[in-house]
């Protein structure tokens, strides 16, 4: 079975989707990886031995730095990607890759992180978050319905959708009118382990600093309570959030994998104030034995067990988070229960489940089944 993998782009460093892509490639180590843009310096050593092939966008001056401004060119670029003859195209997509035109006769399976949030469920918030002049913001607003229509049509080229969570499964059905199977993404439960030293007194956030991540709620709540908070991650909101951080809040930016594991293992609790598609960071925290305080929506409902591995708050406000933190006692959660819950999402489980699912669908395709397979 010849497999080709297609990913949106590889320019942001190694985050949740990129870690998932590495495990996906481990299932099919001979598969080339096709992507719109690839920045080997930013992606680092794990990628340099892989067969990564890019679109014509790679040749545009400044494309790696200005990739977000190229969104009107990305539909043309992904549709013009030439994936050579293969049996299965496995797209790894939160926006663009699933819309490629697969080779004749190939089965196209999309591992979907979410339908593009800036086109569907987060469209209005996305436009409001852009730091653009009024005319450019109007241009973006006018372009989104056109891109949404293109995205809906492109979803019809997928023969089978795999969703990272039931939350994403529901979005795929709502926006694309398609069924899907859930295959939870991998968490490195071998790297993130309890250290046996017991927790320190700080709370922890690990997140890309985008507006929808709502890290502002965690900062405001900890400012009010005078509780130590460490924020790991960077992104367009870094400066704004740093300006709001009080004396008990540390903005750490990016940290090494080893330091991140130590921060997880020694925190009093992990905060997830956003609605996540899945929430890998919160599972990493649980793998080290630490409980989670999470907004009760999205992937948290599938990855956190309320009262056993964490606590939920039910309104996405600083007031609700403050009230929950006041009754949060990390000593009432066992390290063993948190880790046991995280082990449901191990890398080994993901690789076995993904490989079995792809082979099963391909065998049906070989027997002549066409159209949606799920």
ABEGO torsion letter per residue (X at the ends): XBBBBBBABBAAEBBAAAAAAAAAAAABAABBBBBABBBAAAAEAAAAABBBBBBAAAABBGAAAAAAAAAAAAAAAAAABBBBBBABBBBBBAAAAAABBBBBGBBBBBBBAEBBAAABAAAAAAAAABBBBAAAAAAAAAAAAAAAAAAAAAAAABABBBBABAAAAAAAAAAAGBBBBBBBBBBBAAABBBAGAEBBABBBBBBBBBAAAGAAAAAAAAAAAGBBBBBBEBEAAAAAAAAABBAABBBAEBBBAAAAAAAAAABABBBBABBBAAGAAAAAAAAAGBBBBBBBBEAAAAABBBGAAEBBBABBBAAAAAAAAAABBAAABBAAAAAAAAAAABAAAAAAAAAAAAAAAAAAAAAGBBEBAX
